[in-house]
């Protein structure tokens, strides 16, 4: 369906200009801003300089990803509104994360969210296990992210997959080397605004094509696309209301509460009050932004309800429906398709950059910083290592992107990978925060068994042939030679394909046939087929339940005095419950000091604690300091901030605020 390159010259030009501008603007401060901000703290945290609105849009953008632009409309057109109902679980996760996870993190002033796991369980092994889980999930999901725009670029411009992936990876690595978190957040905001504008333009066009919003709704109802509150009671149904709510709730809790790139954003804000305000205000924002792409899908279905481009042979992938619509309806406007394609390209680019920053930070903090070679590195060298790690991750993600085309659609790929890896990670954090008797033996065993079980089910699920029941009925009864724009031709070679075809081993969409040919044929009901056929939407719940239940049982059987810990590592409510049942002295090490030590003597200066946050030489990063020693220290006497070592307060001071002054001693040139 791609045109000859000479017909797309304006689109190529606009595409290049928009991509360049979107890359340069967020980096403006890197070259022309205050050089005193070029420190490791600024790279990792943006040092508290980001507004609440910008942070809201950045978190919302990180939640949805570029898959929402292409994946949601195609999901709606071919499978209906089932996945739309995942918004219930997503919205429900916000207050849970805000008031269950974040108070604990903010009280400790940590740089890596997985550092908390080590402090809580006194085990570097459990910390690294959690970090590795996050890294695996991020690499898999980002592989889907960077692959997504290649569908549109191939569909409209004929640009091969490998060329798009190499371009996204190269720019991501360059951005990672120069930018940091603040640049990524700025780019997120720009991307959200452009996405809203593009989506609004498509919705308006579909309403014009269909004769108004009423006709759009009627056609979707007649086509069986709007099927909300569908409680089937069947665990093998790909997605219904129950699996959408439960599955997405546990996936979103894991993403928002246990994933470094989100927690990194929370910790860059000045206070817990700001974080809670941002998250609560983000609920309506995320609901609207999430639904926007589904409304686009409604409009596209109304426009093509009588002529499916995929069935009629004009596209080679279900995910190509939105790019096809843009080319069909907007090809008469020079450069407009270039804006659309640049939106997708930049979306993948920005999410990749943002996550490279977080992946590199976690890898440094949790795996490398304690090694003898890196232990005494100065701040400048540490930052260089972090950026190098981010570049290596960029290449790994590109490799996963090449493999994603073997799966059936970007939405299914993303949901499958997220669900399969969310449960064990969420489970270990719930054990840490909510189960005071949990120890490292239970946490590690629960995570490992959960991982093995869920991964086995995931690969087994891929061998079950469920493709026949996935797509809803589409029609080509209304297809004629004039159904689409006269400028559109059926798929063929373009200038790009003619130049690079020898490098393509196969058509990007024909690889789906390879997967389908390896699927086991449908079999009669029975064990273990019924188990393998359970919807992957439940994997996040299953993984969480296994980790928490097994971890709790093993911890009860193996708990000893050596497993006691400071009470600040659990949620305040859990602490109060432990006090009520009079078991706190057996669980919390600081409870043994109450008879001889006043609470005021257990305070620690946040600045000194956070200065040690990047130093993991000791077994326990957070220690209690003698108050007289602190008062005698000229370095910490000025602007000293104290936090209770026992309980979180209602108002918090961000660790970044305390770290900024210390970090000025390590200004980069």
C-alpha positions in Angstrom: 0.0 0.0 0.0 3.0 2.3 0.4 3.4 5.0 -2.3 6.4 5.8 -4.3 8.9 7.9 -2.4 8.4 10.9 -4.7 4.8 11.2 -3.6 5.8 11.3 0.0 8.6 13.9 -0.2 6.8 16.3 2.1 6.0 13.6 4.6 9.6 12.5 4.7 10.7 16.2 5.2 8.2 16.9 8.0 9.0 13.5 9.7 12.7 14.4 9.9 12.1 17.9 11.1 9.7 16.9 13.8 11.9 14.1 15.0 14.9 16.4 15.2 13.0 19.2 17.0 11.5 16.7 19.5 15.0 15.5 20.2 16.7 18.9 20.5 14.2 20.9 22.5 14.4 18.7 25.7 18.2 18.8 25.5 18.3 22.6 25.3 19.4 22.9 29.0 22.1 20.4 28.4 24.0 22.8 26.1 22.7 26.2 27.2 21.4 25.7 30.7 23.1 26.0 34.1 26.2 23.8 34.0 26.0 23.4 37.8 23.1 21.0 37.3 25.1 18.5 35.4 25.5 16.1 38.2 24.6 12.5 38.9 21.7 13.6 41.0 20.3 15.8 38.2 20.7 13.0 35.7 18.9 10.5 37.9 16.3 12.6 39.7 16.0 16.0 37.8 16.7 17.4 41.3 13.1 18.4 42.1 12.9 20.9 39.3 9.9 19.5 37.5 6.3 20.8 37.9 3.4 18.7 39.1 1.6 19.1 35.7 4.7 18.0 33.8 5.2 15.0 36.1 1.5 14.1 35.7 1.8 14.0 32.0 5.1 12.1 32.1 3.7 9.4 34.4 0.6 9.1 32.2 2.8 8.8 29.2 4.9 6.1 30.8 1.7 4.3 31.8 0.2 4.2 28.3 3.2 3.9 26.0 3.3 4.2 22.3 1.3 1.0 22.0 -1.8 2.9 22.9 -1.6 4.9 19.7 -1.5 2.0 17.2 -2.4 -1.0 19.4 -5.7 0.2 21.0 -7.5 1.1 17.8 -6.6 -2.1 16.1 -7.5 -4.1 19.2 -10.9 -2.4 19.2 -11.5 -2.9 15.5 -10.7 -6.6 15.5 -11.5 -7.7 19.1 -13.9 -5.2 20.6 -13.9 -3.3 23.9 -12.6 -6.0 26.2 -9.2 -4.5 26.8 -10.7 -1.1 27.2 -12.0 -2.2 30.5 -8.5 -2.6 31.9 -8.8 1.1 32.8 -10.7 -0.1 35.9 -7.7 -1.8 37.3 -5.3 0.9 36.2 -7.4 3.6 38.0 -7.8 1.5 41.2 -4.0 1.0 41.4 -3.2 4.7 41.8 -4.6 5.3 45.3 -3.2 1.9 46.5 0.3 2.7 45.3 0.1 6.3 46.6 -0.8 5.3 50.2 0.7 1.9 50.5 4.1 2.0 48.7 5.2 5.7 48.4 5.1 6.6 52.2 7.6 3.9 52.9 9.9 4.9 50.0 9.8 8.6 50.9 10.6 8.0 54.5 13.8 6.2 53.6 15.2 8.5 50.8 16.3 5.7 48.5 17.8 6.0 45.0 17.0 2.5 43.7 13.6 1.2 44.7 15.2 -2.2 45.0 17.6 -0.9 47.6 14.6 -1.0 49.9 14.3 -4.7 49.4 17.8 -5.2 50.7 17.3 -3.0 53.7 14.1 -4.8 54.6 15.3 -8.4 54.1 19.0 -7.8 54.9 19.7 -9.7 51.7 21.5 -8.5 48.6 20.4 -11.7 46.8 16.7 -10.8 47.1 17.5 -7.2 46.0 19.3 -8.4 42.9 16.5 -10.9 42.2 14.0 -8.1 42.2 16.2 -5.9 40.1 16.8 -8.6 37.6 13.0 -9.1 37.3 12.5 -5.4 36.6 15.3 -5.4 34.1 13.8 -8.4 32.3 10.4 -6.9 32.2 11.6 -3.6 31.0 13.7 -5.1 28.2 10.8 -7.2 27.0 8.3 -4.4 27.1 10.6 -1.9 25.5 11.2 -4.4 22.7 7.4 -4.1 22.0 7.6 -0.3 22.3 10.4 0.2 19.8 8.8 -2.3 17.4 5.4 -0.6 17.4 6.2 2.4 15.1 7.9 0.2 12.6 4.5 -1.1 11.6 3.4 2.4 10.6 6.7 3.3 8.9 6.6 0.1 6.9 2.9 0.5 6.0 3.0 4.1 4.8 6.6 4.7 3.8 7.9 1.1 3.2 10.8 1.7 5.5 12.1 -1.8 6.6 11.9 -2.9 10.2 15.6 -3.1 10.8 16.2 0.4 9.6 13.5 1.8 11.9 14.8 -0.2 14.9 18.4 0.9 14.3 17.3 4.6 14.0 15.3 4.5 17.2 18.1 2.7 19.1 20.8 5.1 17.8 18.9 8.3 18.8 17.9 6.7 22.1 21.6 6.1 23.0 22.6 9.6 22.0 19.7 11.1 24.0 20.7 8.9 27.0 24.3 10.1 26.9 23.3 13.8 26.8 20.0 14.0 28.7 18.9 12.4 31.8 15.5 12.3 33.6 14.6 16.0 33.2 15.1 15.8 29.4 13.0 12.6 29.3 10.2 14.2 31.3 10.2 17.3 29.0 10.0 15.1 26.0 7.2 13.1 27.6 5.1 16.3 27.9 5.7 17.3 24.3 4.7 13.8 23.2 1.5 13.8 25.2 0.3 17.1 23.7 1.1 16.0 20.1 -0.7 12.7 20.7 -3.8 14.4 21.9 -3.8 16.7 18.9 -3.4 13.8 16.4 -6.0 11.7 18.1 -8.5 14.6 18.2 -8.0 15.1 14.4 -8.6 11.5 13.7 -11.8 11.4 15.8 -13.2 14.5 14.1 -12.5 13.0 10.7 -14.2 9.7 11.5 -17.3 11.5 12.8 -17.4 13.5 9.5 -17.0 10.3 7.5 -19.7 8.5 9.5 -22.3 11.3 9.8 -21.8 12.2 13.5 -21.1 10.7 16.9 -24.5 9.0 17.0 -23.8 7.0 13.8 -20.4 6.0 15.1 -21.9 4.6 18.3 -24.7 2.8 16.4 -22.3 1.1 14.0 -20.2 -0.1 16.9 -23.2 -1.4 18.7 -24.4 -3.2 15.6 -21.0 -4.7 15.0 -20.8 -6.1 18.6 -17.7 -3.9 19.5 -19.2 -2.3 22.6 -19.5 -5.2 25.0 -18.8 -3.8 28.5 -19.4 -5.5 31.9 -19.0 -8.9 30.3 -18.7 -11.3 33.3 -18.2 -14.7 31.6 -16.9 -16.7 34.5 -14.6 -18.5 32.1 -10.9 -18.3 33.0 -9.9 -19.3 29.5 -11.6 -16.3 27.8 -8.9 -14.0 26.5 -10.3 -10.9 28.3 -13.6 -10.2 30.0 -14.5 -7.6 32.7 -13.2 -9.8 35.5 -9.8 -10.6 34.0 -9.4 -7.0 32.8 -10.0 -5.6 36.3 -8.0 -8.2 38.3 -5.2 -8.6 35.8 -4.6 -4.9 35.2 -4.9 -4.0 38.9 -2.0 -6.3 39.8 0.0 -5.3 36.6 -0.5 -1.6 37.4 0.4 -1.9 41.1 3.6 -3.6 40.0 4.4 -0.9 37.4 3.5 2.1 39.5 4.8 0.9 42.8 7.7 -1.4 42.1 9.2 -0.2 38.9 12.3 2.1 39.0 11.3 4.6 36.3 8.0 5.5 38.1 9.5 5.6 41.6 12.4 7.6 40.3 9.9 10.3 39.2 8.1 10.3 42.6 11.4 10.7 44.4 12.3 13.7 42.2 9.4 15.7 43.7 9.8 17.9 46.7 7.4 16.3 49.2 5.1 13.4 49.7 2.2 15.9 49.6 3.2 16.8 46.0 3.4 13.1 45.0 0.0 12.2 46.4 -1.5 15.3 44.8 0.0 14.4 41.5 -1.2 10.8 41.6 -4.8 11.6 42.6 -5.1 14.3 40.0 -3.7 11.9 37.4 -6.7 9.5 37.8 -9.0 11.6 35.5 -6.1 12.4 33.2 -5.1 8.8 32.7 -8.7 7.8 32.2 -9.2 10.4 29.4 -5.8 9.7 27.7 -6.3 6.0 27.9 -9.8 6.2 26.4 -8.8 8.6 23.6 -7.2 5.8 21.5 -10.2 3.5 22.1 -12.5 6.3 20.8 -10.2 6.5 17.8 -10.8 2.8 17.3 -14.6 3.3 17.4 -14.3 5.9 14.7 -12.1 3.7 12.5 -14.5 0.8 12.9 -17.4 3.1 11.9 -15.5 4.2 8.8 -14.5 0.7 7.7 -17.4 -1.4 9.1 -18.3 -2.6 5.6 -14.8 -2.9 4.2 -12.0 -4.4 6.3 -8.6 -3.4 4.7 -6.9 -6.5 6.1 -9.4 -8.9 4.7 -9.6 -7.0 1.4 -5.8 -7.3 1.0 -4.7 -3.7 1.5 -2.8 -4.3 4.8 -0.7 -7.2 6.0 -1.3 -6.8 9.7 -4.1 -6.0 12.1 -1.9 -3.4 13.7 -1.7 -1.5 10.4 -5.3 -0.3 10.5 -4.6 3.1 12.0 -1.7 3.9 9.7 -3.8 2.8 6.8 -6.7 5.1 7.9 -4.3 8.1 8.1 -2.9 7.4 4.6 -6.4 6.8 3.2 -8.0 9.9 4.7 -5.2 12.5 5.0 -2.9 11.8 2.0 -4.2 14.9 0.3 -2.7 17.1 3.0 1.1 17.4 2.4 3.2 16.5 5.4 0.3 15.4 7.7 1.3 11.7 7.5 4.8 12.8 8.4 3.5 14.4 11.6 1.6 11.2 12.4 4.6 9.0 11.8 6.9 11.2 13.8 4.4 11.0 16.7 4.8 7.3 16.8 8.5 7.4 16.3 9.1 9.9 19.0 6.7 8.1 21.3 8.8 4.9 21.1 12.0 7.0 21.3 11.0 8.9 24.4 9.8 5.8 26.3 13.0 4.0 25.4 15.1 6.9 26.6 13.2 7.3 29.9 13.6 3.6 30.7 17.2 3.4 29.7 17.9 6.0 32.4 16.1 3.9 35.0 17.6 0.6 33.9 21.1 2.0 34.0 20.6 3.5 37.4 19.2 0.2 38.8 22.0 -1.8 37.3 24.7 0.5 38.7 23.1 0.7 42.2 22.2 -3.0 42.6 24.9 -4.9 40.7 28.0 -2.8 40.1 28.5 -0.1 42.7 29.6 -2.6 45.4 32.2 -4.3 43.3 35.8 -3.5 44.4 36.7 -1.9 41.1 33.8 0.6 41.2 33.5 1.1 45.0 35.7 4.2 45.2 34.8 5.9 41.9 34.1 9.6 42.0 30.8 11.0 40.9 32.0 11.9 37.4 33.2 8.4 36.6 30.1 6.9 38.0 27.9 8.9 35.7 29.9 7.8 32.7 29.5 4.2 33.7 25.7 4.7 34.1 25.5 6.2 30.6 27.5 3.3 29.1 25.2 0.8 30.8 22.2 2.6 29.3 23.7 2.3 25.8 24.2 -1.4 26.2 20.6 -1.8 27.3 19.6 0.1 24.2 21.2 -2.5 21.9 19.6 -5.4 23.9 16.2 -3.8 23.5 16.7 -3.5 19.7 17.4 -7.2 19.6 14.1 -8.0 21.4 12.4 -5.6 18.9 13.4 -7.9 16.0 11.8 -10.9 17.9 8.5 -9.1 18.7 7.2 -9.4 15.1 6.8 -13.2 15.8 4.0 -12.5 18.2 0.3 -11.7 17.4 -0.1 -7.9 17.8 1.5 -5.2 19.9 -1.2 -5.2 22.6 -1.2 -8.9 23.2 2.6 -8.9 23.2 2.8 -6.1 25.8 0.1 -7.5 28.0 1.5 -11.0 27.9 5.0 -9.8 28.8 3.9 -7.4 31.5 1.5 -9.9 33.2 4.1 -12.7 33.2 6.7 -10.6 35.0 4.6 -8.4 37.2 3.5 -11.0 39.8 6.7 -12.1 41.5 8.0 -8.5 41.7 4.8 -7.1 43.2 4.6 -10.1 45.6 8.1 -9.5 47.1 7.2 -5.8 47.7 3.9 -6.7 49.4 5.8 -9.2 51.6 8.3 -6.5 52.5 5.7 -3.7 53.2 2.8 -5.7 54.6 4.1 -8.9 56.1 6.3 -8.1 59.1 7.4 -11.7 59.8 8.6 -12.2 56.2 12.3 -12.9 55.9 14.7 -13.2 53.0 14.3 -17.0 52.8 10.6 -16.8 52.2 10.9 -13.8 49.8 13.6 -15.5 47.7 11.8 -18.9 47.6 8.5 -17.3 46.8 9.9 -15.2 44.0 11.8 -18.1 42.4 8.9 -20.6 42.5 6.5 -17.9 41.2 8.9 -17.0 38.3 9.3 -20.6 37.3 5.6 -21.4 37.5 4.4 -18.3 35.6 7.1 -18.6 32.9 6.2 -22.2 32.3 2.5 -21.3 31.9 3.5 -18.5 29.6 5.4 -20.6 27.2 2.8 -23.4 27.5 0.1 -20.9 26.7 1.9 -19.9 23.4 1.6 -23.5 22.3 -2.2 -23.5 22.5 -4.1 -22.5 19.3 -6.5 -19.8 20.4 -6.3 -17.7 17.2 -9.6 -18.9 15.7 -11.7 -17.4 18.5 -9.8 -14.1 18.9 -11.0 -11.9 16.0 -14.6 -10.6 15.8 -16.4 -10.8 12.4 -15.4 -8.1 9.9 -17.0 -7.5 6.5 -15.9 -6.8 2.9 -19.4 -6.6 1.6 -19.1 -2.9 0.9 -15.7 -3.0 -0.7 -15.4 -1.5 -4.2 -12.6 -0.2 -6.3 -13.4 3.3 -4.9 -13.6 2.3 -1.2 -10.2 3.8 -0.5 -8.3 6.7 -1.7 -7.2 6.4 -5.4 -3.6 7.2 -4.3 -3.4 4.0 -2.3 -2.1 0.9 -4.0 -1.9 -2.7 -2.7 1.3 -3.6 -0.8 4.3 -3.5 -3.1 7.9 -2.4 -3.2 8.9 1.2 -2.6 12.3 3.0 -3.1 13.4 1.8 0.4 12.4 -1.8 -0.2 14.1 -1.9 -3.6 17.3 -0.6 -2.0 17.4 -2.7 1.1 15.4 -5.8 0.2 18.5 -8.1 0.2 18.9 -7.3 3.9 15.4 -8.5 4.7 15.2 -12.2 5.4 11.4 -12.2 5.1 8.4 -10.0 5.1 7.8 -8.6 8.6 4.2 -9.7 8.6 4.8 -13.2 7.1 6.6 -14.2 10.3 3.3 -14.6 12.0 2.7 -17.7 9.8 5.8 -19.2 11.3 4.3 -19.0 14.8 0.9 -20.3 13.7 2.5 -23.3 12.1 4.1 -24.3 15.4 0.9 -24.1 17.5 -0.6 -27.3 18.7 -3.9 -28.0 17.1 -7.0 -27.6 19.2 -7.5 -30.5 21.5 -10.3 -31.8 23.7 -10.7 -30.3 27.1 -8.5 -31.9 29.8 -5.5 -31.4 32.0 -3.1 -29.8 31.4 -4.6 -28.1 28.3 -7.2 -26.3 30.4 -4.5 -25.0 32.6 -2.5 -23.7 29.6 -5.5 -22.1 28.1 -6.1 -19.8 31.2 -6.0 -16.2 30.1 -2.6 -14.6 30.4 -4.4 -11.6 32.1 -4.5 -13.7 35.3 -0.7 -14.3 35.4 0.0 -11.2 37.3 -2.4 -12.2 40.1 -1.2 -15.8 40.1 2.5 -14.7 40.4 1.7 -12.3 43.2 -0.4 -14.8 45.1 2.3 -17.5 44.8 5.0 -15.2 46.0 3.0 -13.9 49.0 1.6 -17.2 50.1 4.7 -19.3 49.7 6.9 -16.5 51.1 4.7 -16.1 54.2 4.6 -19.9 54.9 8.4 -20.3 54.5 9.0 -17.2 56.6 6.9 -18.5 59.4 8.8 -21.8 59.4 12.2 -20.2 59.3 11.9 -16.9 61.2 14.6 -16.2 63.8 15.9 -13.3 65.8 18.4 -12.5 63.0 15.5 -11.6 60.7 14.3 -8.7 62.9 14.5 -5.3 61.3 13.7 -1.7 61.9 10.0 -0.9 62.0 10.3 2.0 59.5 10.6 -0.6 56.7 6.9 -1.7 57.0 3.8 0.4 56.4 2.7 2.5 59.4 -0.6 0.6 59.6 1.2 -2.8 59.7 3.3 -1.4 62.5 0.3 -0.4 64.5 -1.4 -3.8 64.0 1.8 -5.4 65.2 1.8 -3.2 68.3 -1.9 -4.0 68.9 -1.3 -7.7 68.9 1.8 -7.2 71.0 4.2 -9.0 68.6 6.2 -5.9 67.6 9.1 -6.6 70.0 9.6 -10.0 68.4 9.6 -8.6 64.9 11.3 -5.2 65.0 14.8 -4.6 66.1 14.3 -1.0 67.2 11.5 -2.1 69.6 14.2 -3.7 71.8 15.7 -0.2 72.4 12.6 1.5 73.6 13.3 0.8 77.3 16.7 2.4 77.2 16.8 4.7 74.3 14.5 7.6 73.6 13.0 8.0 70.2 14.7 11.3 69.6 18.1 9.6 69.9 17.2 7.3 67.0 16.9 10.2 64.5 19.2 10.5 61.6 20.1 13.4 59.3 18.6 12.8 55.9 21.5 14.5 54.2 24.0 12.2 55.6 21.8 9.2 54.9 21.1 10.2 51.3 24.8 10.9 50.8 25.3 7.2 51.6 22.5 6.1 49.3 24.9 5.5 46.4 27.3 3.8 48.7 26.3 0.2 49.4 29.6 -1.0 51.0 28.0 -1.7 54.4 25.5 -4.5 55.0 22.9 -2.0 56.0 22.9 1.3 54.1 20.8 3.2 56.7 22.3 3.5 60.1 21.4 5.4 63.2 23.8 8.3 64.0 24.7 9.7 67.3 23.0 13.1 67.6 26.0 14.7 69.4 28.2 13.6 66.6 26.0 15.2 64.0 25.7 18.5 65.9 29.5 18.7 66.0 29.7 18.2 62.2 30.1 21.6 60.5 29.1 20.0 57.2 25.6 19.0 58.4 24.9 21.7 61.0 23.5 24.0 58.3 20.2 23.2 56.6 20.0 20.0 58.7 16.7 18.1 58.2 15.6 15.2 60.6 13.1 12.5 60.1 11.9 10.0 62.6 13.7 6.7 62.4 10.5 4.9 63.6 7.5 6.2 61.7 6.7 8.2 58.5 5.3 11.7 59.0 2.3 13.3 57.2 4.7 15.7 55.5 8.0 14.6 53.9 11.1 16.3 52.6 12.3 14.8 49.4 15.7 13.1 49.6 16.6 15.0 46.4 16.4 18.4 48.2 18.9 17.1 50.8 21.2 15.5 48.2 21.5 18.6 46.0 23.9 20.5 48.3 26.2 17.4 48.7 26.2 16.8 45.0 27.4 20.3 44.2 30.9 19.2 45.3 30.9 16.8 42.3 30.0 19.2 39.5 30.7 17.8 36.1 32.6 20.0 33.6 
